[in-house]
Amino acid sequence: MSIDWSAFTPYSALAGGALIGLSAALLALLNGRIAGIAGIVGGAINPKSGEVGWRLAFVLGLLLAPAAWLLVANLPEIRIDASYPMLILAGLVVGISTRYGAGCTSGHGVCGISRLSPRSIIATLAFMATGFLTVFVLRHLIGS
């Protein structure tokens, strides 16, 4: 394995991480909500009274972020090395898992760990370990 140092972009990664942290903190401080994407989107699909506006604004911000990036620079090349059936299967597994795990990577990994939630720390360790194991099995044992 080698590192492509020309693609190593610590400043943009640092800025992106800071923006994610700031957004999650502001949502918690100003709205009293956790920035878990699965919960936000799920709540927008099956809304309660007074819950629609901020959820749609959050999702709209996620969708418009690439357009805002285009004002500053070109979008990076997007390359996906998987078939459509594999992507659909992966999406279903992630979706089902967020329901069983009572949250997603953003809710547990970003917001839960920052609050030192034991449940979120365990959930994050579980989905990271599962991801590592899945990649190892698919790329090194099966050879996919």
C-alpha positions as CSV (number, residue, x, y, z in Angstrom):
1,M,0.0,0.0,0.0
2,S,1.3,3.5,-0.8
3,I,0.0,7.0,-0.1
4,D,-0.7,9.3,-2.9
5,W,0.9,12.4,-1.4
6,S,-0.4,14.6,-4.2
7,A,-4.0,13.8,-3.1
8,F,-3.1,14.4,0.6
9,T,-5.2,17.5,1.6
10,P,-4.9,18.1,5.3
11,Y,-6.2,21.7,5.2
12,S,-9.4,20.9,3.4
13,A,-9.9,17.9,5.7
14,L,-9.3,20.0,8.7
15,A,-11.7,22.7,7.4
16,G,-14.4,20.1,6.7
17,G,-14.1,18.5,10.1
18,A,-14.3,21.9,11.8
19,L,-17.4,22.7,9.8
20,I,-19.0,19.4,10.7
21,G,-18.2,20.0,14.4
22,L,-19.4,23.6,14.3
23,S,-22.7,22.6,12.6
24,A,-23.3,19.8,15.0
25,A,-22.6,22.0,18.0
26,L,-24.8,24.8,16.7
27,L,-27.7,22.4,16.0
28,A,-27.4,21.1,19.6
29,L,-27.0,24.5,21.2
30,L,-29.6,26.4,19.2
31,N,-32.2,23.7,18.5
32,G,-31.5,21.1,21.1
33,R,-31.1,18.4,18.5
34,I,-28.5,15.8,17.6
35,A,-27.1,16.1,14.1
36,G,-27.8,12.4,13.2
37,I,-28.6,12.3,9.5
38,A,-30.6,9.1,9.7
39,G,-32.8,10.6,12.4
40,I,-33.2,14.0,10.6
41,V,-34.1,12.4,7.3
42,G,-36.4,9.9,9.0
43,G,-38.1,12.7,10.9
44,A,-38.6,14.6,7.6
45,I,-40.3,11.6,6.0
46,N,-42.6,11.0,8.9
47,P,-42.8,14.5,10.4
48,K,-44.3,15.8,13.7
49,S,-45.8,19.2,14.0
50,G,-43.2,21.9,14.0
51,E,-40.4,19.5,13.0
52,V,-40.5,19.9,9.2
53,G,-38.8,23.2,8.5
54,W,-35.5,22.7,10.3
55,R,-35.2,19.1,9.0
56,L,-35.7,20.2,5.4
57,A,-33.3,23.1,5.8
58,F,-30.7,20.7,7.1
59,V,-31.2,18.2,4.2
60,L,-31.2,21.0,1.7
61,G,-27.9,22.3,3.1
62,L,-26.4,18.8,2.6
63,L,-27.6,18.7,-1.0
64,L,-26.5,22.3,-1.8
65,A,-23.0,22.0,-0.3
66,P,-21.5,20.7,-3.6
67,A,-22.9,23.7,-5.4
68,A,-21.4,26.0,-2.8
69,W,-18.0,24.2,-3.2
70,L,-18.2,24.9,-7.0
71,L,-18.0,28.7,-6.2
72,V,-14.5,28.1,-4.7
73,A,-13.0,25.1,-6.6
74,N,-13.8,22.2,-8.9
75,L,-15.5,19.2,-7.4
76,P,-13.1,16.2,-6.9
77,E,-13.4,13.3,-9.2
78,I,-16.0,10.8,-8.0
79,R,-15.1,7.2,-8.6
80,I,-17.1,4.3,-7.3
81,D,-15.7,0.8,-7.8
82,A,-18.9,-1.1,-7.1
83,S,-21.8,-2.3,-9.2
84,Y,-25.3,-0.9,-8.8
85,P,-26.6,-4.1,-7.1
86,M,-23.8,-3.9,-4.6
87,L,-24.5,-0.2,-3.9
88,I,-28.2,-1.0,-3.4
89,L,-27.4,-3.8,-1.0
90,A,-24.9,-1.7,0.9
91,G,-27.5,1.1,1.2
92,L,-30.1,-1.3,2.5
93,V,-27.7,-2.8,5.0
94,V,-26.7,0.7,6.3
95,G,-30.3,1.8,6.5
96,I,-31.4,-1.2,8.4
97,S,-28.4,-1.0,10.7
98,T,-29.1,2.6,11.6
99,R,-32.5,1.5,12.8
100,Y,-31.2,-1.4,14.9
101,G,-28.3,0.7,16.2
102,A,-30.6,3.6,17.0
103,G,-28.5,6.0,15.0
104,C,-25.9,6.5,12.3
105,T,-22.3,7.5,12.0
106,S,-23.0,11.2,12.3
107,G,-25.3,10.8,15.3
108,H,-23.1,8.3,17.2
109,G,-19.7,9.1,15.8
110,V,-19.7,12.8,15.8
111,C,-22.3,13.9,18.3
112,G,-22.4,10.9,20.7
113,I,-18.6,10.6,21.1
114,S,-18.3,14.3,21.7
115,R,-20.8,14.0,24.5
116,L,-18.9,10.9,25.9
117,S,-22.0,8.7,25.5
118,P,-21.0,5.1,26.3
119,R,-23.7,3.8,24.0
120,S,-22.3,5.9,21.1
121,I,-18.7,5.0,21.8
122,I,-19.7,1.3,21.7
123,A,-21.8,1.8,18.5
124,T,-19.0,3.6,16.8
125,L,-16.5,0.9,17.7
126,A,-18.9,-1.7,16.4
127,F,-19.6,-0.1,13.0
128,M,-15.9,0.8,12.5
129,A,-14.8,-2.7,13.3
130,T,-17.5,-4.1,11.0
131,G,-16.4,-1.8,8.2
132,F,-12.8,-2.8,8.6
133,L,-13.7,-6.5,8.6
134,T,-16.0,-6.2,5.6
135,V,-13.3,-4.4,3.6
136,F,-10.7,-7.0,4.6
137,V,-12.9,-10.0,3.7
138,L,-14.1,-8.5,0.4
139,R,-10.7,-7.3,-0.8
140,H,-8.3,-9.8,0.7
141,L,-10.1,-13.1,1.3
142,I,-12.8,-13.0,-1.5
143,G,-10.7,-10.8,-3.8
144,S,-13.7,-8.7,-4.9
